[in-house]
Amino acid sequence: MGLIRLLILAAVVYLGWRLARRLLNASGGASGGGRDAAPRSEKMIKCRQCGVHVPEGESFRHRGLAFCSQEHQRLYLERHEL
């Protein structure tokens, strides 16, 4: 009889944990591992120095030109003297 009570208690704890996790994910309180989150879409921009495409948010800008790094920005500006 004790084993049945233990199994029922374990099932109740498990179901309560699943319910709490689902409620937190629905309210945006917890990330849940990122599986349910929609992937962010970001425009890719080509570096003027090397041609590598980088996300717009990670690019370095100068007078409308985009670069993948500050080093490439510096090299391009030295070469083209803008």
ZALUM-166799 format. One record per atom (N, C-alpha, C): residue number from 1; residue in three letters; atom name; x, y, z. Coordinates in steps of 0.05 Angstrom, whole numbers, plus 5000, padded with zeros to 4 digits. Each point is the difference from the previous one (the first is absolute). Example, Ala and Ser with C-alpha at 12.3 -4.5 7.8 and 13.67 -1.06 7.14 Angstrom:
2
- 1 ALA N 5264 4886 5156
- 1 ALA CA 4982 5024 5000
- 1 ALA C 5018 5024 5000
- 2 SER N 4993 5021 4986
- 2 SER CA 5016 5024 5001
- 2 SER C 4985 5022 5014
//
This chain:
82
- 1 MET N 5016 4976 5000
- 1 MET CA 4984 5024 5000
- 1 MET C 5017 5025 5000
- 2 GLY N 5023 4999 5013
- 2 GLY CA 5018 5023 5001
- 2 GLY C 5012 5007 4973
- 3 LEU N 5005 4980 4983
- 3 LEU CA 5011 5005 4973
- 3 LEU C 4979 5014 4983
- 4 ILE N 4975 4994 5002
- 4 ILE CA 4980 5013 4984
- 4 ILE C 4997 5029 5008
- 5 ARG N 5001 5006 5025
- 5 ARG CA 4999 5028 5010
- 5 ARG C 5024 5016 4989
- 6 LEU N 5024 4987 5001
- 6 LEU CA 5024 5013 4990
- 6 LEU C 4998 5006 4970
- 7 LEU N 4989 4981 4984
- 7 LEU CA 4997 5005 4972
- 7 LEU C 4979 5022 4994
- 8 ILE N 4979 5000 5015
- 8 ILE CA 4980 5021 4996
- 8 ILE C 5011 5027 5008
- 9 LEU N 5015 5002 5022
- 9 LEU CA 5013 5025 5008
- 9 LEU C 5020 5009 4978
- 10 ALA N 5016 4982 4989
- 10 ALA CA 5019 5007 4979
- 10 ALA C 4986 5010 4976
- 11 ALA N 4977 4988 4992
- 11 ALA CA 4985 5009 4977
- 11 ALA C 4988 5027 5004
- 12 VAL N 4990 5006 5024
- 12 VAL CA 4989 5026 5006
- 12 VAL C 5022 5022 4999
- 13 VAL N 5023 4994 5012
- 13 VAL CA 5023 5019 4999
- 13 VAL C 5008 5005 4971
- 14 TYR N 5002 4979 4984
- 14 TYR CA 5008 5003 4972
- 14 TYR C 4980 5017 4985
- 15 LEU N 4975 4994 5003
- 15 LEU CA 4979 5016 4986
- 15 LEU C 5000 5029 5009
- 16 GLY N 5004 5005 5026
- 16 GLY CA 5001 5027 5010
- 16 GLY C 5024 5015 4988
- 17 TRP N 5022 4987 4998
- 17 TRP CA 5024 5012 4988
- 17 TRP C 4995 5007 4971
- 18 ARG N 4988 4982 4985
- 18 ARG CA 4995 5005 4971
- 18 ARG C 4980 5023 4997
- 19 LEU N 4980 5001 5017
- 19 LEU CA 4980 5021 4999
- 19 LEU C 5013 5027 5006
- 20 ALA N 5016 5001 5021
- 20 ALA CA 5014 5025 5007
- 20 ALA C 5018 5009 4977
- 21 ARG N 5015 4982 4988
- 21 ARG CA 5018 5007 4978
- 21 ARG C 4984 5011 4976
- 22 ARG N 4978 4987 4994
- 22 ARG CA 4983 5010 4978
- 22 ARG C 4989 5027 5005
- 23 LEU N 4991 5005 5025
- 23 LEU CA 4989 5027 5007
- 23 LEU C 5022 5021 4998
- 24 LEU N 5024 4994 5009
- 24 LEU CA 5022 5019 4999
- 24 LEU C 5007 5006 4971
- 25 ASN N 5001 4980 4983
- 25 ASN CA 5006 5005 4972
- 25 ASN C 4979 5016 4986
- 26 ALA N 4975 4996 5007
- 26 ALA CA 4978 5014 4987
- 26 ALA C 5000 5030 5008
- 27 SER N 5009 5006 5024
- 27 SER CA 5001 5027 5009
- 27 SER C 5026 5014 4993
- 28 GLY N 5019 4986 4989
- 28 GLY CA 5025 5011 4992
- 28 GLY C 5019 5003 5023
- 29 GLY N 4995 4986 5023
- 29 GLY CA 5017 5002 5023
- 29 GLY C 5025 4984 4998
- 30 ALA N 5000 4977 4987
- 30 ALA CA 5023 4983 4998
- 30 ALA C 5005 4994 4970
- 31 SER N 5024 4995 4993
- 31 SER CA 5007 4995 4972
- 31 SER C 4993 4972 4991
- 32 GLY N 5001 4981 5017
- 32 GLY CA 4994 4972 4993
- 32 GLY C 5020 4988 4982
- 33 GLY N 5025 5009 5000
- 33 GLY CA 5020 4988 4983
- 33 GLY C 5002 5011 4972
- 34 GLY N 4982 5018 4993
- 34 GLY CA 5001 5013 4974
- 34 GLY C 4987 4984 4977
- 35 ARG N 4989 4976 5006
- 35 ARG CA 4988 4984 4979
- 35 ARG C 4975 5013 4989
- 36 ASP N 4984 5013 5016
- 36 ASP CA 4975 5012 4992
- 36 ASP C 5003 5028 4989
- 37 ALA N 5022 5012 5004
- 37 ALA CA 5004 5028 4992
- 37 ALA C 5004 5002 4969
- 38 ALA N 4987 5020 4988
- 38 ALA CA 5002 5004 4972
- 38 ALA C 5028 5011 4993
- 39 PRO N 5013 4990 4979
- 39 PRO CA 5026 5010 4994
- 39 PRO C 4999 5029 4990
- 40 ARG N 5019 5016 5008
- 40 ARG CA 5001 5028 4991
- 40 ARG C 5011 5001 4971
- 41 SER N 4988 5017 4985
- 41 SER CA 5009 5004 4973
- 41 SER C 5014 5027 4998
- 42 GLU N 5024 5001 4989
- 42 GLU CA 5014 5025 4998
- 42 GLU C 5013 5002 4973
- 43 LYS N 5000 5023 4988
- 43 LYS CA 5012 5005 4974
- 43 LYS C 5030 4996 5001
- 44 MET N 5011 4986 4979
- 44 MET CA 5028 4995 4998
- 44 MET C 5012 5022 4982
- 45 ILE N 5024 5010 5008
- 45 ILE CA 5013 5021 4985
- 45 ILE C 5028 4991 4992
- 46 LYS N 5008 5007 4975
- 46 LYS CA 5026 4992 4990
- 46 LYS C 5022 5020 5008
- 47 CYS N 5022 4990 5011
- 47 CYS CA 5023 5016 5008
- 47 CYS C 5013 5012 4975
- 48 ARG N 5006 5026 5000
- 48 ARG CA 5012 5013 4977
- 48 ARG C 5029 4992 4996
- 49 GLN N 5013 4990 5021
- 49 GLN CA 5028 4993 4998
- 49 GLN C 5004 4971 4991
- 50 CYS N 4986 4981 5012
- 50 CYS CA 5005 4971 4994
- 50 CYS C 4977 4986 4986
- 51 GLY N 4976 5011 5001
- 51 GLY CA 4977 4988 4987
- 51 GLY C 4984 4980 5017
- 52 VAL N 5008 4997 5025
- 52 VAL CA 4986 4982 5018
- 52 VAL C 4974 5013 5008
- 53 HIS N 4979 4984 5002
- 53 HIS CA 4974 5010 5009
- 53 HIS C 4997 4997 5030
- 54 VAL N 4992 5021 5013
- 54 VAL CA 4996 5001 5029
- 54 VAL C 4972 5011 5006
- 55 PRO N 4989 4992 5023
- 55 PRO CA 4974 5012 5008
- 55 PRO C 5002 5030 5003
- 56 GLU N 4980 5014 4992
- 56 GLU CA 5000 5030 5001
- 56 GLU C 5007 5010 5027
- 57 GLY N 4989 4987 5021
- 57 GLY CA 5005 5009 5027
- 57 GLY C 5029 4997 5010
- 58 GLU N 5015 4983 4987
- 58 GLU CA 5028 4995 5007
- 58 GLU C 5019 5014 4982
- 59 SER N 4991 5014 4980
- 59 SER CA 5017 5014 4981
- 59 SER C 5010 5027 5011
- 60 PHE N 5022 5009 4989
- 60 PHE CA 5011 5027 5006
- 60 PHE C 4994 5018 4977
- 61 ARG N 4990 5024 5004
- 61 ARG CA 4991 5018 4979
- 61 ARG C 5017 5025 4999
- 62 HIS N 5004 5010 4976
- 62 HIS CA 5013 5026 4996
- 62 HIS C 4990 5011 4974
- 63 ARG N 4986 5023 5002
- 63 ARG CA 4989 5014 4976
- 63 ARG C 4985 4981 4981
- 64 GLY N 4983 4983 5011
- 64 GLY CA 4984 4982 4983
- 64 GLY C 5014 4975 4992
- 65 LEU N 5025 4996 5006
- 65 LEU CA 5015 4976 4993
- 65 LEU C 4999 4981 5024
- 66 ALA N 5000 4974 4995
- 66 ALA CA 4998 4980 5021
- 66 ALA C 5026 4983 5000
- 67 PHE N 5009 4993 5024
- 67 PHE CA 5024 4984 5003
- 67 PHE C 4995 4978 5021
- 68 CYS N 5014 4978 4998
- 68 CYS CA 4997 4978 5019
- 68 CYS C 5015 5004 5025
- 69 SER N 5021 5018 5000
- 69 SER CA 5015 5005 5024
- 69 SER C 5011 5028 4998
- 70 GLN N 5009 5010 5023
- 70 GLN CA 5013 5027 5001
- 70 GLN C 5026 5000 4985
- 71 GLU N 5014 4978 5000
- 71 GLU CA 5025 4997 4986
- 71 GLU C 4996 5003 4969
- 72 HIS N 4979 4987 4990
- 72 HIS CA 4994 5002 4971
- 72 HIS C 4990 5028 4993
- 73 GLN N 4986 5013 5019
- 73 GLN CA 4992 5028 4995
- 73 GLN C 5024 5018 4998
- 74 ARG N 5019 4996 5019
- 74 ARG CA 5024 5017 4999
- 74 ARG C 5017 4995 4975
- 75 LEU N 5003 4975 4992
- 75 LEU CA 5016 4994 4976
- 75 LEU C 4987 5012 4975
- 76 TYR N 4974 4997 4998
- 76 TYR CA 4985 5011 4977
- 76 TYR C 5003 5030 4998
- 77 LEU N 4996 5013 5023
- 77 LEU CA 5002 5030 5000
- 77 LEU C 5028 5010 4995
- 78 GLU N 5020 4985 5009
- 78 GLU CA 5028 5008 4994
- 78 GLU C 5006 4998 4970
- 79 ARG N 4989 4978 4988
- 79 ARG CA 5006 4995 4972
- 79 ARG C 4984 5020 4982
- 80 HIS N 4975 5006 5007
- 80 HIS CA 4983 5016 4983
- 80 HIS C 4998 5029 5009
- 81 GLU N 5011 5007 5023
- 81 GLU CA 5001 5028 5010
- 81 GLU C 4974 5015 4996
- 82 LEU N 4979 4991 5014
- 82 LEU CA 4973 5014 4997
- 82 LEU C 4999 5025 5017
//
